[in-house]
Amino acid sequence: MSEKTTQALAKLDELLPILRALPANPDSDELIQSAEALRRAVAAFHMEAIRFRMYSVDRLLIRRADADCSRLFGEVRQALETAGFHTRSHAAP
């Protein structure tokens, strides 16, 4: 872990229990597994895995349409981008 990733990891630690508590749906397991994999990627400082997992979690959260989770995920993205990570494979809209 690096000081650069501390804030993003803290936000992921807030997000994961909320994701686990959401009502089950067909994407629940994949969303939780992707978010856990994102946390491991951030902790390992693995840039490509971070970008891939950010995409996966973002796509699954859009399907859930949960405002709290989307807000926290946005804070994770902001923390990573502030730390110098590229979380998108293209420019933000």
Backbone as CSV, one residue per row, in Angstrom:
resi,resn,N_x,N_y,N_z,CA_x,CA_y,CA_z,C_x,C_y,C_z
1,MET,0.844,-1.180,0.000,0.000,0.000,0.000,0.886,1.238,0.000
2,SER,0.417,2.256,-0.637,1.131,3.508,-0.756,0.259,4.624,-0.197
3,GLU,0.883,5.714,0.158,0.102,6.877,0.595,-0.832,7.340,-0.513
4,LYS,-0.429,7.125,-1.764,-1.265,7.523,-2.896,-2.590,6.756,-2.926
5,THR,-2.571,5.539,-2.454,-3.770,4.702,-2.546,-4.592,4.671,-1.260
6,THR,-4.130,5.284,-0.217,-4.804,5.217,1.081,-6.254,5.676,1.015
7,GLN,-6.501,6.816,0.404,-7.865,7.347,0.345,-8.767,6.450,-0.504
8,ALA,-8.268,5.969,-1.635,-9.075,5.095,-2.489,-9.414,3.793,-1.761
9,LEU,-8.455,3.240,-1.049,-8.712,2.011,-0.289,-9.744,2.251,0.805
10,ALA,-9.662,3.397,1.466,-10.642,3.724,2.505,-12.048,3.829,1.915
11,LYS,-12.158,4.445,0.748,-13.467,4.565,0.089,-13.980,3.201,-0.345
12,LEU,-13.093,2.343,-0.845,-13.498,0.984,-1.214,-13.946,0.199,0.018
13,ASP,-13.278,0.439,1.149,-13.672,-0.220,2.393,-15.048,0.259,2.876
14,GLU,-15.443,1.458,2.497,-16.793,1.943,2.787,-17.804,1.321,1.821
15,LEU,-17.409,1.204,0.566,-18.304,0.732,-0.484,-18.618,-0.760,-0.374
16,LEU,-17.625,-1.573,-0.078,-17.819,-3.025,-0.094,-18.933,-3.521,0.843
17,PRO,-18.993,-3.082,2.095,-20.102,-3.559,2.944,-21.480,-3.130,2.430
18,ILE,-21.544,-1.967,1.808,-22.815,-1.498,1.249,-23.224,-2.394,0.080
19,LEU,-22.248,-2.746,-0.766,-22.545,-3.637,-1.885,-23.024,-4.993,-1.391
20,ARG,-22.372,-5.501,-0.359,-22.759,-6.809,0.186,-24.165,-6.791,0.790
21,ALA,-24.605,-5.625,1.263,-25.915,-5.507,1.900,-27.049,-5.217,0.917
22,LEU,-26.723,-4.942,-0.334,-27.766,-4.664,-1.320,-28.632,-5.904,-1.539
23,PRO,-29.894,-5.689,-1.876,-30.742,-6.839,-2.210,-30.137,-7.618,-3.389
24,ALA,-30.284,-8.918,-3.324,-29.714,-9.775,-4.369,-30.397,-9.516,-5.706
25,ASN,-29.591,-9.599,-6.748,-30.096,-9.567,-8.117,-29.126,-10.397,-8.958
26,PRO,-29.396,-10.603,-10.237,-28.524,-11.478,-11.034,-27.058,-11.030,-11.101
27,ASP,-26.786,-9.738,-10.890,-25.418,-9.227,-10.983,-24.713,-9.094,-9.641
28,SER,-25.380,-9.427,-8.552,-24.832,-9.180,-7.213,-23.465,-9.816,-6.994
29,ASP,-23.342,-11.097,-7.277,-22.070,-11.789,-7.047,-20.952,-11.201,-7.885
30,GLU,-21.250,-10.936,-9.157,-20.230,-10.376,-10.046,-19.802,-8.987,-9.580
31,LEU,-20.753,-8.177,-9.136,-20.441,-6.833,-8.647,-19.536,-6.893,-7.424
32,ILE,-19.867,-7.738,-6.471,-19.059,-7.858,-5.253,-17.663,-8.389,-5.592
33,GLN,-17.600,-9.412,-6.427,-16.298,-9.971,-6.810,-15.450,-8.945,-7.551
34,SER,-16.067,-8.174,-8.429,-15.318,-7.148,-9.174,-14.827,-6.041,-8.249
35,ALA,-15.662,-5.645,-7.296,-15.261,-4.602,-6.344,-14.134,-5.100,-5.437
36,GLU,-14.202,-6.356,-5.024,-13.117,-6.930,-4.214,-11.825,-7.012,-5.034
37,ALA,-11.952,-7.389,-6.302,-10.778,-7.451,-7.173,-10.202,-6.051,-7.400
38,LEU,-11.073,-5.051,-7.485,-10.602,-3.669,-7.615,-9.809,-3.268,-6.380
39,ARG,-10.288,-3.632,-5.213,-9.555,-3.298,-3.997,-8.177,-3.943,-3.989
40,ARG,-8.113,-5.204,-4.403,-6.807,-5.886,-4.475,-5.893,-5.211,-5.497
41,ALA,-6.446,-4.786,-6.617,-5.649,-4.112,-7.655,-5.099,-2.787,-7.140
42,VAL,-5.933,-2.039,-6.418,-5.481,-0.758,-5.860,-4.388,-1.015,-4.828
43,ALA,-4.595,-1.994,-3.966,-3.593,-2.305,-2.941,-2.278,-2.747,-3.569
44,ALA,-2.358,-3.427,-4.705,-1.154,-3.908,-5.392,-0.560,-2.865,-6.329
45,PHE,-1.265,-1.730,-6.503,-0.768,-0.656,-7.355,-0.677,-1.117,-8.813
46,HIS,-1.618,-1.958,-9.237,-1.604,-2.554,-10.576,-2.475,-1.711,-11.506
47,MET,-1.843,-0.838,-12.267,-2.553,0.167,-13.066,-3.553,-0.424,-14.054
48,GLU,-3.147,-1.423,-14.811,-4.044,-1.987,-15.819,-5.228,-2.689,-15.161
49,ALA,-4.984,-3.399,-14.076,-6.069,-4.068,-13.365,-7.034,-3.046,-12.769
50,ILE,-6.507,-1.931,-12.286,-7.370,-0.875,-11.744,-8.310,-0.370,-12.827
51,ARG,-7.771,-0.058,-13.990,-8.594,0.468,-15.077,-9.650,-0.563,-15.496
52,PHE,-9.261,-1.826,-15.628,-10.190,-2.876,-16.020,-11.295,-3.059,-14.984
53,ARG,-10.919,-3.126,-13.723,-11.911,-3.335,-12.664,-12.801,-2.115,-12.468
54,MET,-12.262,-0.925,-12.650,-13.093,0.283,-12.568,-14.199,0.204,-13.619
55,TYR,-13.830,-0.192,-14.827,-14.818,-0.327,-15.896,-15.892,-1.348,-15.501
56,SER,-15.461,-2.501,-14.998,-16.403,-3.571,-14.644,-17.364,-3.133,-13.541
57,VAL,-16.821,-2.559,-12.481,-17.672,-2.131,-11.364,-18.615,-1.017,-11.821
58,ASP,-18.114,-0.077,-12.587,-18.940,1.023,-13.087,-20.105,0.487,-13.910
59,ARG,-19.834,-0.423,-14.807,-20.869,-1.016,-15.668,-21.935,-1.718,-14.821
60,LEU,-21.502,-2.464,-13.824,-22.454,-3.186,-12.970,-23.242,-2.245,-12.058
61,LEU,-22.603,-1.179,-11.599,-23.321,-0.214,-10.753,-24.377,0.544,-11.552
62,ILE,-24.111,0.806,-12.810,-25.105,1.482,-13.646,-26.377,0.636,-13.706
63,ARG,-26.219,-0.672,-13.800,-27.379,-1.572,-13.815,-28.147,-1.536,-12.494
64,ARG,-27.427,-1.352,-11.381,-28.067,-1.335,-10.055,-28.808,-0.037,-9.802
65,ALA,-28.304,1.053,-10.329,-28.902,2.372,-10.141,-29.098,2.700,-8.653
66,ASP,-28.068,2.440,-7.852,-28.103,2.761,-6.428,-27.295,4.044,-6.203
67,ALA,-27.961,5.086,-5.757,-27.336,6.406,-5.638,-26.166,6.416,-4.662
68,ASP,-26.307,5.771,-3.503,-25.231,5.769,-2.511,-23.988,5.064,-3.045
69,CYS,-24.193,3.920,-3.674,-23.054,3.174,-4.223,-22.391,3.955,-5.353
70,SER,-23.196,4.563,-6.199,-22.637,5.346,-7.301,-21.832,6.538,-6.777
71,ARG,-22.335,7.179,-5.729,-21.620,8.322,-5.137,-20.276,7.871,-4.558
72,LEU,-20.294,6.777,-3.788,-19.052,6.276,-3.200,-18.073,5.825,-4.277
73,PHE,-18.596,5.183,-5.319,-17.723,4.764,-6.414,-17.108,5.974,-7.100
74,GLY,-17.869,7.039,-7.249,-17.327,8.281,-7.802,-16.211,8.837,-6.931
75,GLU,-16.345,8.692,-5.626,-15.292,9.144,-4.709,-14.042,8.264,-4.830
76,VAL,-14.242,6.974,-5.077,-13.099,6.082,-5.322,-12.378,6.545,-6.585
77,ARG,-13.154,6.786,-7.654,-12.561,7.243,-8.916,-11.782,8.546,-8.717
78,GLN,-12.392,9.488,-8.006,-11.733,10.784,-7.769,-10.441,10.598,-6.988
79,ALA,-10.460,9.757,-5.970,-9.256,9.519,-5.169,-8.153,8.906,-6.023
80,LEU,-8.510,7.966,-6.883,-7.502,7.343,-7.747,-6.963,8.326,-8.778
81,GLU,-7.846,9.113,-9.374,-7.399,10.082,-10.377,-6.539,11.169,-9.742
82,THR,-6.881,11.590,-8.538,-6.060,12.565,-7.820,-4.673,11.996,-7.522
83,ALA,-4.627,10.687,-7.278,-3.351,10.018,-6.999,-2.541,9.763,-8.270
84,GLY,-3.122,10.060,-9.438,-2.385,9.917,-10.686,-2.721,8.681,-11.501
85,PHE,-3.719,7.921,-11.068,-4.127,6.735,-11.820,-5.108,7.132,-12.922
86,HIS,-5.000,6.470,-14.054,-5.976,6.646,-15.126,-7.033,5.572,-14.936
87,THR,-8.267,5.981,-14.678,-9.312,5.010,-14.374,-10.228,4.748,-15.558
88,ARG,-9.962,5.397,-16.662,-10.753,5.189,-17.879,-9.808,4.917,-19.044
89,SER,-10.295,4.163,-20.006,-9.474,3.906,-21.179,-9.637,5.014,-22.219
90,HIS,-10.510,5.993,-21.921,-10.737,7.137,-22.805,-10.997,8.365,-21.939
91,ALA,-11.061,9.500,-22.582,-11.316,10.744,-21.835,-12.729,10.748,-21.281
92,ALA,-12.891,11.303,-20.124,-14.204,11.398,-19.498,-15.115,12.296,-20.330
93,PRO,-16.411,11.987,-20.330,-17.348,12.813,-21.116,-17.470,14.216,-20.568
